[in-house]
Amino acid sequence: NKLIISEYNIRMARDQDPRLPSRLLVREGLSPTNDEVRSRIRELLMGAEIAGQYRLDTYIMAGGFGHGWGATDLQTGKVVFVKTFKSQEEFGQGADTVVAKMVEELETAERIMKVQRLMNHRNVVSVLKVPRNAMIKVPSTGQQGACFHGIITEYCDGGELFNYIVIPKESGGLQGCAFNEKQARFLFRQIIDLLLALHYPPEGEPAYYHGDIKDQNFVVSGSTLKLIDYGTLSKVQDNVGPAKHMTRSHQQPFHNNCESVDLWAAGIILLDMLLISSVGQMFKVSMGMNRGVTELKHGKFWDKIHMKLMQTDTNNCLLQNRPDSAQDLLRKIFVMEPRNSLNVKEIASHPWLKGPVPSDEEMASELKRRFKGILQGAPRGTAFFDLGKTSEKDGQLIMEQCIDLACAASKGEFVKAGVGSKPGSVGIHRWDRPNQDYDTGLERMHNEDGQWVVAKYLCNVEKSAFDLSKGRHVVRIRLFWESGSQHEDFCRLSTLLLNEVMKLHLAA
């Protein structure tokens, strides 16, 4: 009985609500509103000390369940990444439903931390610690308590691979930026090396299936790609029934075994790295259908790529179809008949992968040119629109007018979705089934069309850091990708907004 009670108490302690207790964010005697707590998270937690070892130094970005921080390991002096879970005030109605998902995320991180062959792999971000009920001290409020749950991993300043495929334009907004053949080969080799480690383990160890391989789940460290998302990782032997990718644009009806699903998704990353500037994304969901899958079924996939490249990029390596070409490799990944497809080991021996690549130094320099880093630049999917000497008050009016006009110009694809989560911000939604009969996203929220929201964005006005070249602070509109976006969609929205900014502000 004592053993049963002990195990029960341990389990109860581990399964307690991982959300950050609200009392840590408030000084005694004060009672700020939920909006005030939400808007001041960066300020309130800055400098917090966790488990007597980690100090939160730099706010990076917010995610669905938590916040990401650059932190200092006080024992070693090294920079690490810390994920803190959000407080109850940061969730709306139905907040309790997220607790189980948070607990699952913590347990997954603990489980993967014990798989040494993955933790030691150069293409996997190492989990360093998973604090449960750890002591946290918050200097801004003077509060503390043994109630912190979070995940601590190695830190990669490069940010997501997404940041290198879609980069800011000098004039504002975003644009696709493809890699050349050698650069794409350099990066794709690493993805294949990772898939080999997942699906071909040493004898006696289990194979692992990821199920959400995509550019947003790889981060850059120097010239090295590292997998960051473990939430979908599982043993192949534990998967019952057909395997299916977590992201709609990467799903396909041809293959349902774990290895093929991961390999197909890796192929999409390579295709985007080579085509994003000239052709855009081939695998894109619109009106409930995946364009790339449809064209494969109809035998038009490669013909369409060829036609577009002849118009936009006649030097692209995908115009070649030799046995040692990138097109030949991708044709052997994007196969409709499973019995004719190659496995990861066979793809790894393809002659295209044995071609020349840049040196580590050359690749690191190219990546740095595209994106300066999380702490030097902006988080993923962020576009800025300079408003010059405009006041923040006038900037707010300009932003709202631009959003209205941009949404109208999209003919129902993008819709204004009311007040955003950040004070003064405005939400924008992308709809998979545009309907020009609705003026705003708010009207759609209350009917069956609400299920077709496929991407969410946030727009706000802010004052940038002091610009030495202009001798002043710059007021700017900030467009941030929150969830669900694809490269082309985000570029299209940023272009629509830029056009309206040019008309309303710069022309004046």
C-alpha positions as CSV (number, residue, x, y, z in Angstrom):
1,N,0.0,0.0,0.0
2,K,2.8,2.4,0.8
3,L,4.4,1.7,-2.6
4,I,1.0,2.3,-4.4
5,I,0.5,5.6,-2.5
6,S,4.1,6.7,-3.3
7,E,3.7,6.0,-7.0
8,Y,0.3,7.8,-7.0
9,N,1.8,10.9,-5.4
10,I,4.7,11.0,-7.8
11,R,2.4,10.7,-10.7
12,M,0.1,13.4,-9.4
13,A,3.0,15.7,-9.0
14,R,4.3,15.1,-12.5
15,D,0.8,15.5,-14.1
16,Q,-0.1,18.7,-12.4
17,D,-1.0,21.7,-14.6
18,P,2.2,22.7,-16.5
19,R,0.9,26.3,-17.1
20,L,2.9,29.0,-15.4
21,P,1.0,30.0,-12.2
22,S,-0.5,33.5,-12.5
23,R,0.7,34.5,-9.0
24,L,4.3,34.5,-10.3
25,L,3.5,37.3,-12.7
26,V,1.9,39.7,-10.2
27,R,3.4,41.6,-7.3
28,E,1.5,41.2,-4.0
29,G,-1.3,43.6,-3.6
30,L,-1.7,44.2,-7.4
31,S,-4.3,42.7,-9.6
32,P,-3.6,43.5,-13.3
33,T,-6.0,42.5,-16.0
34,N,-5.4,39.4,-18.2
35,D,-4.6,41.8,-21.1
36,E,-1.9,43.5,-19.1
37,V,-0.4,40.2,-18.1
38,R,-0.4,39.0,-21.7
39,S,1.2,42.1,-23.0
40,R,4.0,42.1,-20.4
41,I,5.2,38.5,-20.4
42,R,8.5,39.5,-21.9
43,E,9.1,42.1,-19.3
44,L,7.7,40.1,-16.3
45,L,9.8,36.9,-16.9
46,M,13.0,38.5,-18.1
47,G,15.8,37.6,-15.7
48,A,13.8,34.8,-14.1
49,E,16.0,32.0,-12.6
50,I,15.0,28.3,-13.1
51,A,16.1,25.4,-11.0
52,G,19.0,27.6,-9.7
53,Q,20.8,27.0,-13.0
54,Y,19.2,28.9,-15.9
55,R,18.5,32.6,-16.3
56,L,16.1,33.9,-19.0
57,D,17.9,36.6,-20.9
58,T,16.4,37.1,-24.3
59,Y,12.8,36.7,-25.5
60,I,12.7,34.9,-28.9
61,M,9.1,34.2,-29.8
62,A,5.7,32.8,-28.8
63,G,4.3,29.4,-29.8
64,G,1.0,27.7,-29.4
65,F,1.5,26.6,-25.8
66,G,4.5,28.6,-24.6
67,H,7.3,31.1,-25.1
68,G,10.8,30.6,-26.3
69,W,13.8,32.2,-24.6
70,G,17.5,32.5,-25.0
71,A,18.9,31.7,-21.5
72,T,22.3,31.4,-19.8
73,D,23.4,28.2,-18.1
74,L,24.8,29.7,-14.9
75,Q,27.0,26.7,-14.3
76,T,28.7,26.7,-17.7
77,G,28.0,30.2,-19.1
78,K,26.6,28.7,-22.3
79,V,23.5,29.9,-24.1
80,V,20.6,27.4,-24.1
81,F,17.0,27.5,-25.3
82,V,14.2,27.4,-22.7
83,K,10.6,26.8,-23.5
84,T,8.2,28.1,-20.8
85,F,4.5,27.3,-20.9
86,K,2.0,30.0,-21.0
87,S,-0.1,31.1,-18.0
88,Q,-3.8,30.6,-17.7
89,E,-4.4,34.3,-18.5
90,E,-2.8,33.8,-21.9
91,F,-5.4,31.3,-23.0
92,G,-9.0,32.1,-23.9
93,Q,-12.0,29.9,-23.3
94,G,-11.3,26.2,-23.2
95,A,-7.9,26.7,-21.7
96,D,-8.1,23.5,-19.6
97,T,-8.0,21.4,-22.8
98,V,-4.4,22.4,-23.5
99,V,-3.1,21.0,-20.2
100,A,-3.1,17.3,-21.5
101,K,-1.2,18.4,-24.6
102,M,1.4,20.2,-22.5
103,V,1.9,17.1,-20.3
104,E,2.2,15.0,-23.4
105,E,4.8,17.3,-24.8
106,L,6.8,17.2,-21.6
107,E,6.6,13.3,-21.5
108,T,7.7,13.1,-25.2
109,A,10.7,15.3,-24.5
110,E,11.7,13.1,-21.5
111,R,11.3,10.0,-23.6
112,I,13.4,11.3,-26.5
113,M,16.1,12.6,-24.1
114,K,16.8,9.0,-23.2
115,V,17.4,7.9,-26.9
116,Q,21.2,8.5,-27.0
117,R,21.7,7.8,-30.7
118,L,19.3,10.6,-31.5
119,M,20.5,13.0,-28.8
120,N,24.1,12.6,-30.1
121,H,23.2,13.0,-33.8
122,R,24.5,16.2,-35.3
123,N,21.1,16.8,-37.0
124,V,19.0,16.6,-33.9
125,V,18.6,19.4,-31.3
126,S,19.6,17.9,-27.9
127,V,17.2,18.0,-25.0
128,L,19.3,19.0,-22.0
129,K,16.7,18.9,-19.2
130,V,13.0,18.7,-18.7
131,P,12.3,20.5,-15.4
132,R,9.2,19.3,-13.5
133,N,8.0,21.2,-10.4
134,A,11.3,23.1,-10.4
135,M,12.0,26.2,-8.4
136,I,11.5,29.5,-10.4
137,K,12.4,33.0,-9.1
138,V,10.9,36.0,-10.8
139,P,12.8,39.2,-9.9
140,S,10.3,41.6,-11.5
141,T,7.5,40.5,-9.2
142,G,9.5,39.1,-6.2
143,Q,7.6,35.9,-6.5
144,Q,9.0,32.3,-6.5
145,G,7.8,28.7,-6.1
146,A,8.6,25.1,-7.0
147,C,6.1,25.1,-9.8
148,F,8.0,25.4,-13.1
149,H,7.5,23.0,-16.0
150,G,9.4,23.4,-19.2
151,I,11.9,22.1,-21.7
152,I,15.6,23.1,-22.1
153,T,17.5,22.3,-25.2
154,E,20.7,23.3,-27.0
155,Y,20.4,26.8,-28.6
156,C,20.6,27.3,-32.3
157,D,20.6,31.0,-33.2
158,G,20.0,30.4,-36.9
159,G,16.3,29.8,-36.5
160,E,14.1,27.8,-38.8
161,L,15.0,26.7,-42.3
162,F,11.9,28.6,-43.3
163,N,13.8,31.9,-42.6
164,Y,16.3,31.0,-45.4
165,I,13.8,30.0,-48.1
166,V,11.6,33.1,-47.6
167,I,13.6,36.3,-46.9
168,P,12.7,40.0,-46.5
169,K,12.7,42.3,-49.5
170,E,14.7,45.5,-49.2
171,S,11.6,47.4,-50.1
172,G,9.5,45.5,-47.5
173,G,7.5,42.3,-47.5
174,L,8.9,38.8,-48.3
175,Q,10.1,36.9,-51.3
176,G,11.1,33.3,-52.0
177,C,14.8,32.7,-52.3
178,A,15.9,29.4,-53.8
179,F,19.2,27.7,-53.1
180,N,21.5,26.8,-56.0
181,E,22.1,23.1,-56.7
182,K,25.2,22.7,-54.7
183,Q,23.7,24.5,-51.7
184,A,20.5,22.5,-51.8
185,R,22.5,19.3,-52.1
186,F,24.6,20.3,-49.0
187,L,21.4,20.7,-46.9
188,F,19.4,17.7,-48.3
189,R,22.3,15.4,-47.5
190,Q,21.8,16.2,-43.8
191,I,18.1,15.5,-44.0
192,I,18.8,12.1,-45.5
193,D,21.4,11.4,-42.9
194,L,18.8,12.1,-40.2
195,L,16.2,9.9,-41.9
196,L,18.8,7.1,-42.0
197,A,19.4,7.5,-38.2
198,L,15.6,7.4,-37.6
199,H,14.6,4.5,-39.8
200,Y,17.8,2.3,-39.8
201,P,18.9,2.0,-36.2
202,P,21.7,-0.3,-34.8
203,E,20.7,-3.9,-34.3
204,G,18.4,-4.3,-31.3
205,E,17.2,-0.7,-31.2
206,P,13.8,0.6,-32.4
207,A,13.3,2.6,-35.6
208,Y,11.6,6.0,-35.2
209,Y,9.0,7.8,-37.3
210,H,8.7,11.6,-37.3
211,G,5.6,12.3,-39.3
212,D,6.0,16.1,-39.5
213,I,9.2,16.6,-41.5
214,K,9.1,20.1,-42.9
215,D,11.2,23.3,-43.1
216,Q,9.6,24.8,-40.0
217,N,10.9,21.8,-38.0
218,F,14.6,22.3,-38.9
219,V,16.7,25.0,-37.3
220,V,20.1,26.1,-38.5
221,S,23.3,26.1,-36.4
222,G,26.2,27.4,-38.4
223,S,25.9,25.3,-41.6
224,T,24.1,22.4,-39.8
225,L,20.4,21.6,-39.9
226,K,18.9,20.3,-36.7
227,L,15.4,18.7,-36.1
228,I,13.5,20.5,-33.3
229,D,10.0,19.1,-33.0
230,Y,9.7,15.8,-31.1
231,G,5.9,16.0,-30.5
232,T,5.1,13.6,-33.3
233,L,8.1,11.3,-32.9
234,S,7.2,7.7,-32.1
235,K,8.6,4.2,-32.5
236,V,7.7,2.7,-35.9
237,Q,6.6,-0.5,-34.2
238,D,4.0,1.5,-32.1
239,N,2.3,2.9,-35.2
240,V,-1.0,1.0,-35.9
241,G,-2.7,1.5,-39.3
242,P,-1.6,3.8,-42.2
243,A,0.9,6.5,-41.5
244,K,-0.1,10.0,-42.3
245,H,1.9,13.3,-42.3
246,M,0.7,15.9,-39.8
247,T,0.8,18.8,-42.3
248,R,-1.9,18.9,-45.0
249,S,0.3,20.2,-47.8
250,H,2.7,17.2,-47.2
251,Q,0.0,14.5,-47.2
252,Q,-0.4,12.2,-50.1
253,P,-2.6,9.2,-50.9
254,F,0.1,7.0,-52.4
255,H,2.2,5.8,-49.5
256,N,1.2,4.9,-46.0
257,N,4.3,3.4,-44.4
258,C,6.3,5.4,-41.9
259,E,9.5,5.6,-43.9
260,S,7.9,6.6,-47.2
261,V,5.8,9.4,-45.5
262,D,9.0,10.9,-44.0
263,L,10.9,10.6,-47.3
264,W,8.1,12.2,-49.3
265,A,8.1,15.2,-46.9
266,A,11.9,15.5,-47.3
267,G,11.5,15.6,-51.0
268,I,9.1,18.5,-50.7
269,I,11.8,20.4,-48.8
270,L,14.3,19.8,-51.6
271,L,11.8,20.8,-54.2
272,D,11.0,24.1,-52.4
273,M,14.7,24.8,-51.9
274,L,15.2,24.6,-55.7
275,L,11.9,26.1,-57.0
276,I,10.6,28.7,-54.5
277,S,12.0,31.7,-56.5
278,S,10.8,30.7,-59.9
279,V,7.9,28.3,-59.6
280,G,6.8,28.6,-56.0
281,Q,5.4,25.7,-54.0
282,M,4.2,22.7,-56.0
283,F,2.6,21.0,-53.1
284,K,0.0,23.4,-51.9
285,V,-3.5,22.9,-50.5
286,S,-6.2,25.1,-52.1
287,M,-10.0,24.5,-52.3
288,G,-9.5,21.3,-50.4
289,M,-7.1,19.8,-52.9
290,N,-3.3,19.4,-53.0
291,R,-2.1,20.9,-56.3
292,G,1.0,18.8,-56.6
293,V,-0.8,15.5,-55.8
294,T,-3.4,16.3,-58.4
295,E,-0.9,17.1,-61.1
296,L,1.1,13.9,-60.3
297,K,-2.1,11.9,-60.8
298,H,-2.8,13.6,-64.1
299,G,0.8,13.2,-65.3
300,K,1.3,16.9,-65.5
301,F,3.6,17.5,-62.6
302,W,7.0,17.6,-64.3
303,D,5.7,19.1,-67.5
304,K,4.4,22.1,-65.5
305,I,7.7,22.6,-63.7
306,H,9.5,22.4,-67.0
307,M,7.2,25.0,-68.7
308,K,7.5,27.5,-65.8
309,L,11.3,27.1,-65.6
310,M,11.7,27.7,-69.3
311,Q,9.9,31.0,-68.7
312,T,11.6,32.1,-65.4
313,D,14.9,30.2,-64.8
314,T,16.5,28.4,-67.7
315,N,19.6,27.5,-65.7
316,N,17.7,25.6,-63.0
317,C,19.1,22.1,-62.4
318,L,15.6,20.6,-62.4
319,L,15.5,21.1,-66.2
320,Q,18.0,18.3,-66.5
321,N,16.8,14.7,-66.3
322,R,19.9,12.5,-66.3
323,P,20.5,9.5,-63.9
324,D,22.6,11.8,-61.7
325,S,20.2,14.7,-61.7
326,A,18.1,16.2,-58.9
327,Q,15.0,15.6,-61.1
328,D,15.8,11.9,-61.3
329,L,16.1,11.7,-57.5
330,L,12.9,13.5,-56.9
331,R,11.1,11.4,-59.5
332,K,12.1,8.4,-57.5
333,I,10.7,10.0,-54.3
334,F,7.4,11.3,-55.8
335,V,6.3,7.9,-57.0
336,M,2.6,7.0,-57.0
337,E,3.0,3.2,-57.0
338,P,4.5,2.1,-53.6
339,R,6.2,-1.0,-55.1
340,N,8.2,1.2,-57.5
341,S,9.4,3.7,-54.8
342,L,12.9,3.7,-53.3
343,N,13.6,3.6,-49.5
344,V,15.8,6.0,-47.6
345,K,18.9,3.8,-48.0
346,E,18.5,3.7,-51.8
347,I,17.9,7.4,-52.0
348,A,21.0,8.0,-49.9
349,S,23.1,6.2,-52.6
350,H,21.6,8.2,-55.5
351,P,24.5,9.7,-57.6
352,W,23.1,13.2,-57.3
353,L,23.9,13.3,-53.6
354,K,27.5,12.5,-54.4
355,G,27.9,15.7,-56.4
356,P,30.0,18.8,-55.3
357,V,28.9,20.9,-52.3
358,P,30.1,24.2,-50.8
359,S,32.5,24.1,-47.8
360,D,31.1,24.4,-44.3
361,E,32.4,28.0,-44.2
362,E,30.9,28.9,-47.6
363,M,27.5,27.5,-46.6
364,A,27.5,29.2,-43.2
365,S,28.3,32.5,-44.9
366,E,25.5,32.1,-47.4
367,L,23.0,31.2,-44.6
368,K,24.2,34.2,-42.5
369,R,23.7,36.5,-45.5
370,R,20.0,35.4,-45.8
371,F,19.2,35.6,-42.1
372,K,21.3,37.2,-39.4
373,G,20.0,35.0,-36.6
374,I,17.2,35.0,-34.0
375,L,18.8,37.4,-31.6
376,Q,20.0,39.7,-34.4
377,G,16.9,39.5,-36.6
378,A,13.2,38.7,-36.4
379,P,11.5,35.4,-35.7
380,R,10.1,33.3,-38.4
381,G,7.6,34.6,-40.9
382,T,8.0,38.3,-40.0
383,A,7.7,41.2,-42.4
384,F,8.2,44.9,-41.6
385,F,6.8,47.9,-43.5
386,D,8.6,51.2,-42.7
387,L,6.4,54.2,-42.1
388,G,9.2,56.6,-41.5
389,K,8.5,59.6,-39.3
390,T,4.8,58.8,-38.9
391,S,3.6,58.8,-35.3
392,E,2.5,55.5,-33.8
393,K,-1.1,56.8,-33.6
394,D,-1.2,57.7,-37.3
395,G,0.6,54.4,-38.0
396,Q,-2.2,52.5,-36.4
397,L,-4.7,54.2,-38.7
398,I,-2.6,53.5,-41.8
399,M,-2.2,49.8,-40.7
400,E,-5.9,49.3,-40.4
401,Q,-6.7,51.0,-43.7
402,C,-4.0,48.9,-45.4
403,I,-5.4,45.7,-43.9
404,D,-8.9,46.5,-45.2
405,L,-7.6,47.3,-48.7
406,A,-5.3,44.3,-48.9
407,C,-8.1,41.9,-47.8
408,A,-10.4,43.5,-50.3
409,A,-7.8,43.1,-53.0
410,S,-7.4,39.4,-52.2
411,K,-11.0,38.8,-53.2
412,G,-11.9,36.9,-50.1
413,E,-8.7,34.8,-49.6
414,F,-7.5,37.0,-46.7
415,V,-10.0,38.4,-44.2
416,K,-9.7,40.8,-41.3
417,A,-10.4,38.7,-38.1
418,G,-10.9,41.4,-35.4
419,V,-8.6,42.4,-32.5
420,G,-5.5,40.2,-32.2
421,S,-4.0,38.7,-29.0
422,K,-1.5,41.6,-28.6
423,P,-2.9,45.0,-27.5
424,G,-3.4,47.2,-30.6
425,S,-2.9,44.3,-33.0
426,V,-5.3,43.1,-35.7
427,G,-5.7,39.5,-36.7
428,I,-5.8,38.3,-40.4
429,H,-7.0,34.9,-41.5
430,R,-6.5,33.0,-44.7
431,W,-9.5,31.0,-45.9
432,D,-9.1,27.8,-47.9
433,R,-12.5,28.5,-49.6
434,P,-12.7,32.2,-50.4
435,N,-16.2,33.6,-50.3
436,Q,-16.6,37.1,-51.6
437,D,-20.0,37.5,-50.0
438,Y,-18.5,38.1,-46.6
439,D,-16.9,41.4,-45.7
440,T,-15.0,40.3,-42.7
441,G,-13.7,37.2,-41.0
442,L,-15.8,38.0,-38.0
443,E,-19.0,37.2,-40.0
444,R,-17.6,33.8,-40.9
445,M,-16.7,32.9,-37.3
446,H,-20.3,32.3,-36.5
447,N,-21.2,29.9,-39.3
448,E,-19.9,26.7,-40.9
449,D,-17.3,28.4,-43.0
450,G,-15.2,28.9,-39.8
451,Q,-13.7,25.4,-40.3
452,W,-11.8,26.6,-43.4
453,V,-9.4,28.9,-41.6
454,V,-6.0,27.5,-42.8
455,A,-3.6,30.3,-41.6
456,K,-3.5,33.1,-39.0
457,Y,-1.4,36.2,-39.0
458,L,-1.0,39.2,-36.6
459,C,-0.4,42.8,-37.6
460,N,0.6,45.6,-35.3
461,V,2.4,49.0,-35.3
462,E,5.7,49.3,-33.3
463,K,8.7,51.6,-33.0
464,S,11.8,49.9,-34.2
465,A,15.3,50.1,-32.6
466,F,17.2,53.3,-33.3
467,D,18.3,53.4,-36.9
468,L,21.8,54.9,-37.1
469,S,21.6,55.3,-40.9
470,K,18.5,57.4,-40.6
471,G,19.3,59.0,-37.2
472,R,16.0,58.2,-35.6
473,H,13.6,55.5,-34.5
474,V,11.4,54.2,-37.3
475,V,7.7,53.5,-36.9
476,R,6.8,50.3,-38.8
477,I,4.0,47.9,-39.4
478,R,4.9,44.3,-38.3
479,L,3.2,41.3,-39.9
480,F,3.8,38.1,-38.1
481,W,2.9,34.6,-39.1
482,E,1.2,32.8,-36.3
483,S,0.1,29.4,-37.7
484,G,-0.7,27.4,-40.7
485,S,1.0,29.6,-43.3
486,Q,2.7,28.3,-46.5
487,H,5.5,30.2,-48.2
488,E,3.5,31.5,-51.1
489,D,0.6,32.6,-49.0
490,F,2.7,34.6,-46.6
491,C,4.6,36.3,-49.5
492,R,1.3,37.1,-51.2
493,L,-0.2,38.7,-48.1
494,S,3.0,40.7,-47.4
495,T,2.9,41.9,-51.1
496,L,-0.7,43.0,-50.8
497,L,0.1,44.9,-47.6
498,L,3.2,46.5,-49.1
499,N,1.2,47.7,-52.1
500,E,-1.3,49.4,-49.9
501,V,1.4,50.9,-47.7
502,M,3.1,52.4,-50.7
503,K,-0.2,53.9,-51.9
504,L,-1.4,55.3,-48.5
505,H,1.8,56.3,-46.9
506,L,4.7,56.8,-49.2
507,A,2.7,58.4,-52.0
508,A,1.4,61.0,-49.5
